[in-house]
Each structure stands twice: as structure tokens, then as C-alpha cells.
Amino acid sequence: MKITLIGTGHVGLVTGACLAEKGHRVICVDNNRPKIAALKAGRIPIYEPGLEEIVRNNCRKKRLFFSTNIKTAVQGAEVIFIAVGTPLGPDGAADLTQVENVARTIAPNLKGYTVIVEKSTAPVATGEKIKAVIKKYAPADASFDLVSNPEFLQEGVAIQTTMHPDRIVLGVESKKAEEVMRKLYRDFNAPVIVTDLKSAELIKHASNAFLALKISYANALSIICELVQADVTQVTKGMGMDQRISPHFLNAGIGYGGYCFPKDLNAFFKISEDIGYDFNLLKEVQKINLGQRDRFIKKIENELWVIKGKRIGLLGLSFKPDTDDIRESPGIDIARRLSERGAILKVYDPKAMGPARAVLPNLPRRGGGKIIFCRNPYEAARQSDCLVITTDWPEFKTLDLPRLKKNMAHPTIIDGRNIFSPTQMKKLGFVYRSIGRV
């Protein structure tokens, strides 16, 4: 099928590449000329395992193309995906400026029958507004259907979760649109849920809010476990074996980050507020999540007493492993706060050093802190008074601990992701503090 995908962010680029991998002819469009030029040259602007190979393979096979010309890309397309950003506005609601602009740009270029797909995460009833805009500006002979097809990819495993999704949700208003979308996804081995537009739009926000709730619940449990000297990993393991609960997203730590969870949680609260429901549970989820960072900083202070002038190694700047995404990253936030207290920070991340360099030097450092970018974890640990772990990269789990200890000024580790065994760390002579464990 002939597919046009507007927006080459994480969702747009991964979706386009995976649809091309399934044999469709895909044009990815973006108004960011340098980004499109880089993609045409085979340079991928984000780190996502497996993405570079799929993009290059399908460009070589003439199934995947990149363009800045939306008019040409829209004409002749059977399906047009809208996958542009929906960032939070100043009032906490999703800013749909980009979505509206795309709808207005698409409209006058439509010919014949086209299925237009709302892929961007947007508030319920956005589909109706997109439809109204397109009807207003489309030619009289244009025919289209609007479909809501929310994405559920997970950064770090985006190819896997796109090619083999748990479910495919289609919010449709006509049988014809349903048939087109089923044809598009016929080679994807996943259950298809067909529903109305508004239900499909709500499924995305409801899913992300619930996952954030599970993470915050585990983090709240970690506080209880520390107070009574229990082990949160054992508590959540016992819970997760119940099939009604499952172990997924029950890992206690310093909280979630990234672009989607914080944004979608805020947006869902604002949606609920606007329709007359005070969804206070979501406020508590956010409060617990941010509170974990406060408690983590306190653990560091408890060990170092005065942070100003202390050398602190920090491992992990991306919000999760296997991505270079630092948006809403707990590691970046903790680095900022330690820097403000005057720490000499020695930071390292396997993939996020580039994005972090663009942000960390600009952070306010009222206490005169300094940030040093290191080549590996051992350099970050060298002569450090304390080492903190903020992202659970596989590389960190296999560190040579005796070597690490030898490098440090004092063998103190504050582990925000519970990647080591407290018993093992004590035997090796570390002062080791983790989350919800003694």
C-alpha cells in the first residue's frame, strides 16, 4: 500500500520503517530540513536498537523515502498518518498546534478516497476536530475517513513492540476505513480491537496512566519496606506472580521519566478536569513519582553530609536503558540538583552523552558545581566520594566491582535502580544503599 507518514519523531520514524519492512511503500515527511537531509544520507537522529538497519535496508529496497514536500507526499496516498508532537501547553493540556497545521495542509491536497490516521497521542475528541478542519479546507470531490490508531511502542524495544504489538486498536466510523486498516496490518500477528474514535483515543491515555500508577505503587511500597526493614523486590515478586497483577512495571526505583508518561498523565488529568471529573488519583501518582527523586537525593546527603565540593560519579542520563532520550530523565534532574548543591559531578551514559552535553552545561549551578563527562563508568568512579546509579543499563549490571571499588575515594554506592544485591555489595566492602531494601 502507499503510505504517507507526517512527522519523523520517535513514533513516526519507527512506524514508517516498520510498515516499510512489512512491504508497504512509505514516505516519511517532516518540515525539519536538516533532519530529512540526514535521514536521506542514512544518518538516524535517534538511538533505537535495530532502527538504523531497518531504515537503510528499506531505503535500499526503494520502500522507504524521506521528503519535506507534504503536498507531493499526500497525493496518491491510500493512508496518511499524522504522527507529530502533542507537547504540554502552559495550562497542562496537550498543545495540538502541529496536529491542526498538518490537517490544514493535508486537506487541499486530497484526491479521491483517503484514510487519515490520528497516530499522535491526543485528547479524546481530537479526531472530531481533525475531521472538521479537513472538511473545511478539502476540495469538494475529496473523500476521506478519520481513524484513531494509537501507538504503544516502547523506547529501547520500539522495533519489537511495533512489529509484534500486544494489540492493534482501530477507532473507525465506517466499514470501508476498517477494511483499509485491516489490509494495512494484515501481516502483523496481533489481535485487532475495532472501536469508535473516542474510545480508541481514550485507550492510549488510560493505558499510560495505569502503567505510571503501577510504577508509583511500587515506589510507595518501597517507602513502606524501608520503614519496616522489608525487601521491596521480594514483595513485588510475590505480587507479580498473581496473574491478575503481573510483574511488569512493578520495579521500585527513582521513578519514571521520558516523554510519554509525564506528558500523558498531565494531559489525562486536564481532560478529566475539563469534562467535570477531578481525577485526583493521577495527581498522587505524579506526587509519588517526583517524591522518589527527593528521597534519593536525601540518601546521598545522608552518606556524604555536605554535598558541596564532593566528587560524585553518576551513571545513567537517559530516562531508561537502550535509548538516548533524556526527556524528563530522572538522571538529568538528579544531576541538576546535585550540581546546584555544588557537587563535582562525573557523569557517564552509554548512549545519551551527546544529548546530555547539550543540556547539562546550561544547568544553573548556584553552588559552583562542576560537570565532567567521562568515557566509561570506571572514569566516573575514579576518586569519587560516592557513585550513584540512575539508569539500569545492562553495562552497569556487569561492572567489575572490585575494580570499581579500587577506583573510588570511598566505596559508597547509592543505587536508584536496585541492580546489585545488598548482601553481595556488603561482602565486597561497599557502603550500599538502594530503594526499598536494607
N, C-alpha and C positions, 0 to 999 in steps of 0.2 A: 504494500500500500504506500501511497505518497503522503508523508507526514511532515508537517512543519511544527517546529518547537520553538517558541519565543521565550528567550531567557536562557543564558548558559551559566547559571549558578550551579550549585551542587546538584539540585534536583533536576534542572533542565539538562545539564550535560550528561549526567548518569542515565537519565531516562532516554535521551536521544541515542546515546551509544548502545544501550541495551536493546532498544527497538531495532536499531540497525543490525545488531548481532543476530536478531531473530529473522532478518531478511527483508525488512522494510527499507524504503528509500527515505532518508530523514535529512531535512535541512534544519540546522540549528541557527537561529537568528538572534543577534544582540546588537544594541547600538553602541557598545563599547568596542571601538575600532581596534585599539591595541590588543584586546583580548582575542578578538576574531583573527587578527593577523597572527598571533601566537598559536592559536589552535590550528590554523591552516598550515603553519610551519611544523606542526607536530609537538608543540610545547603545551603541556597541560597546566593550567593555572592553579590547580588544587592537588593535594596529595590524597589519593584514594587507591588502595591496593587493587591492581588489575585494570584500572581505568585506562591508563596510557596504552596498554597493549590492545584493548578493545577499540579505542578511538583510532589508533594507527592502522589496525587491521581492516576496519570498515571504511576508512578513508581510501585505503589502497584498493579495496574491492568496489569502490565507487558507490557505496551505500550511505555514506555519511558525509555531509557537506556543511560548511560554515559560511555565513553571509551576514552583512549588515543591511541588506536590501529587503525589508519586510514586504514591500509590495510584490516583488517578483516571487518571494518565497511563499506567499499566501495563495497566489493564483495557481490553480490546478491541484491544490492540496485537498485530500479527502478528509483529513483530520488535522485540526490546528490546536496545539496545546498552548495554554497560557501558563508559563512557569516563571513569572517574575516575582520579585521580592514583595513581601507584605510586612514591612517593619512596623514596630510600635510607634504610634504617634504620641504627641505630648500628653494626650488625655488617657493614654493606656489602650486605646482602641487601635486596631490594625489600620495602617495607612495604605489605602487602596489606590493611590495616585497612579502607580505604574500599571495596575490592572486596568483602570479606566482608560489610560492613554493607549494601551495595547488594543483594547476593544474598539476605540475610536479609529485607530489606524487600520485595523483589520477590516472594519465594516465596508468602506467604499471599494475595497479590492476583492470582495467576494463575488464569485461567479458560480452559478449552478448550486447544487446542494453540498453543504459542508457541515461536518460535525465540529463544533468548537468545544474544547475541553478545558474546564477550570481545574488546573493541576495545583496552582498556588494554594497554600493554606489560607483560607479567607473565612470571615464570619458567615454564619447562616444567613441566607437570603442574598448573598453576593451574586449568585447565579442569576437571580431575577434582575438585578441591576445591570449586569453584563448584557443580558438579553435585551433590555430596554435600550441601552446605548447602541448596540449593534443594529437593532431595528430602526433606530432614529437616523443612522447615517449610512445604512446599506442601500444599494440600488434596489429598485422596485422588483427586479427579476431574481434577486438573490434569495436563496432558501437555506435555512440553517436550523440546527438543533443545538441546544446547550446541554452539556453533560458535566456532572461533577465526578471527578475521578481522583480522589485524594491519594497522596503518596505516603508510603510508610517505610521508606528506605532508612537505613541506619548508617550514619557515617562510620567509616572504618570497615564496614562489611556491606557497603552500598550496592556493589555488583551482585553479591549473593542475595540480598534482600529484595532487589529489583527483579532479578531473573527467576527467583524462587520465592515469591511472596507468600505470606500466610493466607492472604485473601486479596481479591481484586474487587473494589467497591465501585459500582456504577450507579450514579444518580441520574436517571433519564426521565424524559417526558414523552417519548414516542418509541414505538416498536422499531421503527427504522433506525433510530440512533442506537438502540440496544444492539441491533444486528451488526451495525458497523463496528461497534466497540468489541463485540464478541469475536468478530473476524480479526480485529487488530490483535487481540490477546489469545487467539486460539492455540498458539504454540506455547503458552505459559501454563504449566501444570499447577493450577491453583483454583480453589473454589471461587466462584463469581457470585457476588451479592448484588442483586439488582434492586434498587430502591428509588425513592423520589429524590429530587435535588436537595431539599433541605435536610433530610435525614443523612444523606451522604456527606454534606458539609459538616454536620454535627459529629459524625463518626470520628473524624480526624481530631478535632479539639477534645472530644470526650476521651479518646484513646491516650493522647499525650498527657492530659491532666491526670488520668488514672495511673499512668506509669510514674509520673512525678510524685503522686501520692504514695505509691509503694516505696519509692526511694526514701521519701521523707519519713514514712512509718518506720522503716529500718533504722534510720538515723535517730528517731525519737527513742526507739528501743535501745540503741547504743548508749544513750544517756542513762537510762534505767539500769542497764547492765554494769556500767561503770560505778554507779552509786551502790549497787548491791554486790559488786565484785563477781559478776557472771560474765560469760563469753557470748557476745552478740552473734558471732559466726555459728556457734552451736545452736543458739536459739532460732536463728533464721533458717538454718539447715533443717531443724526439726519441723518448722513451719512449712518450709518449701516442699517437703515430701508429701504434704497433703495436696492431692491433685486439684482441689478447689482453689488452692492458693498459688502453687508452683514456685520454684526458687528464683525465677527471673525478676530482676530489678529489686531484689531484697538484700543487696550488698550495702552495708553501712560504710560511710566514709565521710568525706568533706562536702558531699552534696553534688547535685547535677549541675551541668553548665551547658554550653553550646547555644546554638541559635534558636532551636525549636522549642525546647521545654519552657524556658523562661518567657519567651515571646507568646507562645500559645496559651500558657497558663494565665498570663495577664489579659490576653485578648478574650479568653473564655470567660473570665471574671467580668470584664467590661460588657460582653454580650449579654450575660445573665443580668447584670445590673440594668442595662438598657431596656430589657423586657420586663423588669419589675421583680427579679429574684436576687436576693442577697446571698451569693454563693460563698459564704464565709469560710467553708472548708478549704477552698483554694487559697485563701489568704494565709491560713495556718500552714498549708503545705509550703508556701513560699517562705514564711517566717522560720520554720524549722530548717529549711534548706540553707538559708543565709546564716542562721544561728550556728550551724556546724562550722562555718569558717571562723566565727568569733571564738568558738571553743578550741579550735585548732591553734589559733594564734595564742590563746591562753596557755595551751600545753607547752608551746615554745617558750613563752615568758616564764613559766614555772621552772623550766630547766635552765634557762640562761640568766634569769633575773632581769638584768639590764640588756636590752637588745642593741642599743646604740653602740656602734663600734665593733660588734661581734661579727665574725665571719660565719655566714650561713650558706651551705650548699642547698640548692633547690632543684630537685629532679622532677620534671614534668611541667610543660607550659601549655600544651594542647588540652582541650577540655576532656578528652578521652584518648585512649591509645589508637594507633593506626589512622590518624588524621593529623593535618597541620592546622586545624581550625582552632583558633584561640578565642573565639567569640564567647563572652560570658564564662570564660575559663576560671575555675577556682584557683588554679595555679597562678594565673596572671594577677588576680585580685589579691592573693596572699603575698605575691612578690611586691605588689604596690604598697601594701600595708606594712610589710617589713622594711621596705625602703624608706617609707615615711618616718619610721621609728629609728632610722639611722643605721640600719644593718649594712654590712658589706656583703652583698649577695653574689653568689657564684652559681649561675643557672645553666641547666642543660636540658635539652629535649631532642629526641632522635629526628624529628621532622619539623618542629614548629619554631626553630631558631630564627628563620627569616621573618615570618610574621611578628614574632616577639620582639625582634630588634627594632621594628618599625613602631612599636608601642611603648616598650619599657623605658627607653631613654627619655621619653616625654612625660613620664610619670612625675608628679610632684614629690620632691624629696626634702621636706621641711627639716628633717633631722640630719641632712647631709649624707645620706646613704649613697652607696656606690653599687653599680651593677656590672658584673663581669660575665661575659659569655664564654662558656667553656666548651672544649672539644669532645669531652666524654665525661661519664659520671665520676671517674676517679680524679680528674682535674677539679671537678666541682667540690669533691670531698677534701681535697688537699688542704691541710692546715685549717679546716673548718671546725668551729666550736660545736656545730650541730648540722645535721643533714636532714632535710625534710623531703618527703615524697608526696607529690600532689597528683600524679597521673600513674596508673598501673600499667605502664608499658612492659611487654614481655622481657625486654632487655634488662629492666631493673630487677625482675624476679630471679635472674640468673647471675647477678653480680657476684664477684669473688669477694666474699665478706671479710675474710682475713686481710686481704689487700686493702679493702676499703677502710677497715679499722686502722691499719698501719698508716694510711694517708692522713687521717684526721687528727686535729689537735686534741679533741676529746671525742670518744666513741659514743656520741649521743645521736640517735635517730628518732625522729618524730614521723611516723608513718600514717599518712592520711588515707591510705587505700588498703591497709591490712594485708600487705603482700608477703610478710615474713611471719614465722612462728615466734611468739614471745618466748617460749621455752628455749628454742634454738638460739635466739639472739642473746638471751641471758647467759647461756653456756659459753658463747663466744666472747662474752665480756662487754657487750653493748649495754648502754642505758637506752632502753627501747620503750617508746610509748606509741600506742596505736589507738584505734577507735573502738570503744565498747568492749575492750579486753583488758585483762590485768596481767 
